[in-house]
Amino acid sequence: MNTIERDVRGATTAHADLLAALQSLTDEQARSASLLPDWTVGHVLTHIARNADGFVAMVEAANRGEVGDQYPGGFEQRNGDIETGALRSAAELVADVTAACARLEAAWAATGSTGWGGTGQSLVGPLPVNSLPFRRWRETVVHHADCGFTSEGWRDWPTEYVRLELEQMTMLWASRKPMGMTTLPSEALGVDDRRRLAWLMGRAAIDGLAPAGIY
């Protein structure tokens, strides 16, 4: 299995897990606070849906040999869409996330070598289209936990995702440190992989350490 196939599989499984958890979503839950500051569950779910649609735009443009924008209207469009969408009913939110995930999976299934070799334009700069499946896997797994449906949160992150993401986040952490400081602090190495990753991603604390400072 190549990297793209692996990441598409991971993202698709994460979609299925999220949608299964949403089947009993109530309006009250949709209006409740998520684990992210100032965002309700409705905000998080709307973000998950619009992220998928942004990736679809990038993938479909790449299939045409073009560079597509994830959010043509920039941060203003992204934030406005999330604020407006967050106010919808639970049924509308679930239908939106379901349809958006299906559109993205269909776009991936229709992508050939030209598309996978292309580039899309995100809010933070150009991204290789072949990196989008892992990014979507990350978005879905992490924000599913951010909804706060269970008390476990990041402790529920899938093992394969944690292993792959931990490699990337550790390298990113090291790249932002002075030359020669490439090893995580002993306190971080002394906890389990999920907590270490959650610390690197700003979602958990480790005794004796300041925030990782990546996000």
C-alpha positions as CSV (number, residue, x, y, z in Angstrom):
1,M,0.0,0.0,0.0
2,N,1.5,3.4,-1.0
3,T,1.3,6.5,1.2
4,I,-1.7,8.0,-0.6
5,E,-3.7,4.8,-0.3
6,R,-2.8,4.5,3.3
7,D,-3.8,8.1,4.1
8,V,-7.1,7.9,2.1
9,R,-7.9,4.8,4.0
10,G,-7.1,6.5,7.3
11,A,-9.2,9.5,6.4
12,T,-12.1,7.5,5.2
13,T,-12.1,5.4,8.3
14,A,-12.0,8.6,10.4
15,H,-15.0,9.9,8.4
16,A,-17.0,6.7,9.2
17,D,-16.1,6.9,12.9
18,L,-17.2,10.6,13.1
19,L,-20.5,10.0,11.2
20,A,-21.3,7.0,13.5
21,A,-20.8,9.3,16.5
22,L,-23.1,11.9,15.0
23,Q,-26.1,9.7,14.5
24,S,-27.5,10.6,18.0
25,L,-26.5,14.3,17.9
26,T,-29.1,16.6,19.5
27,D,-29.7,20.3,19.0
28,E,-28.6,20.8,22.6
29,Q,-25.3,19.0,21.9
30,A,-24.8,21.0,18.8
31,R,-25.1,24.3,20.8
32,S,-22.9,23.1,23.6
33,A,-19.3,24.1,24.1
34,S,-16.6,22.1,22.4
35,L,-13.1,21.6,23.7
36,L,-11.9,24.5,21.6
37,P,-12.0,28.0,23.0
38,D,-15.1,30.0,21.9
39,W,-16.4,27.2,19.6
40,T,-19.5,25.1,20.0
41,V,-19.8,21.6,18.6
42,G,-21.7,23.3,15.7
43,H,-18.6,25.4,14.9
44,V,-16.4,22.3,14.9
45,L,-18.7,20.3,12.7
46,T,-19.1,23.2,10.2
47,H,-15.3,23.5,10.1
48,I,-15.0,19.8,9.3
49,A,-17.4,20.1,6.5
50,R,-16.0,23.2,4.9
51,N,-12.4,21.8,5.2
52,A,-13.6,18.9,3.1
53,D,-15.1,21.2,0.5
54,G,-12.0,23.2,0.4
55,F,-10.0,20.1,-0.2
56,V,-12.4,19.0,-3.0
57,A,-11.8,22.3,-4.7
58,M,-8.1,21.8,-4.6
59,V,-8.2,18.2,-5.8
60,E,-10.6,18.9,-8.7
61,A,-8.5,21.9,-9.8
62,A,-5.4,19.7,-9.7
63,N,-7.1,17.1,-11.9
64,R,-7.6,19.8,-14.5
65,G,-3.9,20.8,-14.2
66,E,-4.8,24.0,-12.3
67,V,-4.1,25.3,-8.8
68,G,-7.3,25.6,-6.7
69,D,-7.9,27.8,-3.7
70,Q,-9.1,26.0,-0.5
71,Y,-10.9,29.2,0.6
72,P,-11.2,31.6,-2.4
73,G,-12.4,34.3,0.0
74,G,-9.5,33.8,2.4
75,F,-9.8,33.9,6.2
76,E,-12.9,36.1,6.0
77,Q,-14.8,33.5,4.0
78,R,-13.6,30.6,6.2
79,N,-14.5,32.3,9.4
80,G,-17.8,33.6,8.1
81,D,-18.9,30.2,6.8
82,I,-18.1,28.6,10.2
83,E,-19.9,31.3,12.2
84,T,-23.0,31.1,10.0
85,G,-23.0,27.3,9.8
86,A,-22.6,26.8,13.5
87,L,-26.2,28.0,14.1
88,R,-27.9,25.2,12.3
89,S,-29.8,22.3,13.7
90,A,-28.2,19.0,14.6
91,A,-29.9,17.4,11.6
92,E,-28.6,20.0,9.2
93,L,-25.1,19.8,10.6
94,V,-25.0,16.0,10.3
95,A,-26.3,16.1,6.8
96,D,-23.7,18.7,5.8
97,V,-20.8,16.7,7.3
98,T,-22.0,13.5,5.7
99,A,-22.3,15.1,2.2
100,A,-19.0,16.9,2.5
101,C,-17.2,13.7,3.5
102,A,-18.8,11.9,0.6
103,R,-17.8,14.6,-1.9
104,L,-14.2,14.4,-0.8
105,E,-14.0,10.7,-1.0
106,A,-15.5,10.8,-4.5
107,A,-13.0,13.4,-5.5
108,W,-10.1,11.2,-4.3
109,A,-11.5,8.2,-6.1
110,A,-11.5,10.2,-9.4
111,T,-8.0,11.5,-9.0
112,G,-5.2,10.2,-11.2
113,S,-1.5,10.9,-11.5
114,T,-1.9,14.5,-12.7
115,G,-4.1,15.4,-9.8
116,W,-1.9,13.7,-7.2
117,G,1.1,15.4,-8.6
118,G,-0.5,18.9,-8.4
119,T,-0.6,21.7,-5.9
120,G,-3.4,23.5,-4.1
121,Q,-3.4,26.9,-2.4
122,S,-4.3,26.9,1.3
123,L,-4.6,29.8,3.7
124,V,-1.0,29.2,4.8
125,G,0.5,28.7,1.3
126,P,0.8,26.0,-1.4
127,L,0.2,22.4,-0.4
128,P,1.0,19.3,-2.5
129,V,-2.3,17.6,-3.3
130,N,-0.8,14.2,-2.3
131,S,-0.5,15.6,1.3
132,L,-4.2,16.3,1.6
133,P,-5.4,12.8,2.6
134,F,-3.2,12.8,5.7
135,R,-4.2,16.4,6.5
136,R,-7.8,15.4,6.2
137,W,-7.1,12.3,8.4
138,R,-5.7,14.8,11.0
139,E,-8.5,17.2,10.7
140,T,-11.2,14.5,11.2
141,V,-9.5,12.6,14.1
142,V,-8.4,15.7,16.0
143,H,-11.6,17.6,15.6
144,H,-13.8,14.6,16.3
145,A,-12.1,14.5,19.7
146,D,-12.5,18.3,20.0
147,C,-16.3,17.8,19.9
148,G,-16.0,16.3,23.4
149,F,-18.5,13.5,22.8
150,T,-16.5,11.3,25.2
151,S,-14.3,11.9,28.2
152,E,-11.4,10.2,26.5
153,G,-10.8,12.9,23.9
154,W,-7.2,12.6,22.5
155,R,-6.9,9.2,24.3
156,D,-9.2,7.8,21.5
157,W,-6.9,8.8,18.7
158,P,-6.2,5.8,16.5
159,T,-2.8,4.1,17.0
160,E,-1.7,4.3,13.3
161,Y,-2.5,8.0,13.1
162,V,-0.7,8.7,16.4
163,R,2.4,6.9,15.2
164,L,2.6,8.8,11.9
165,E,1.6,12.1,13.3
166,L,4.1,11.8,16.2
167,E,6.9,11.5,13.6
168,Q,5.8,14.7,11.8
169,M,5.1,16.7,15.0
170,T,8.4,15.7,16.6
171,M,10.3,16.8,13.5
172,L,8.3,20.1,13.4
173,W,9.1,20.7,17.0
174,A,12.8,20.1,16.5
175,S,12.9,22.4,13.4
176,R,11.8,25.3,15.6
177,K,14.5,24.8,18.2
178,P,18.1,26.0,18.2
179,M,20.5,23.9,16.1
180,G,21.5,20.8,18.0
181,M,18.3,20.7,20.2
182,T,16.6,17.8,18.3
183,T,15.5,15.6,21.2
184,L,12.2,16.1,23.0
185,P,12.5,16.9,26.7
186,S,12.7,13.9,29.1
187,E,9.3,14.8,30.5
188,A,7.8,14.4,27.1
189,L,9.6,11.2,26.4
190,G,8.4,9.8,29.8
191,V,4.7,9.8,28.9
192,D,2.8,7.6,26.5
193,D,2.6,8.4,22.7
194,R,-0.9,9.8,22.8
195,R,-0.2,12.3,25.6
196,R,3.1,13.3,23.9
197,L,1.3,14.0,20.6
198,A,-1.5,15.8,22.4
199,W,1.1,18.0,24.1
200,L,2.8,18.7,20.8
201,M,-0.5,19.7,19.3
202,G,-1.5,21.9,22.2
203,R,-4.3,19.6,23.5
204,A,-2.7,18.2,26.7
205,A,-0.3,19.3,29.4
206,I,2.8,17.4,30.7
207,D,4.0,18.1,34.2
208,G,7.1,20.2,34.3
209,L,6.8,21.4,30.7
210,A,5.6,24.6,29.1
211,P,3.3,24.2,26.0
212,A,5.1,22.9,23.0
213,G,4.5,26.1,21.1
214,I,3.8,24.6,17.7
215,Y,0.2,25.7,17.6
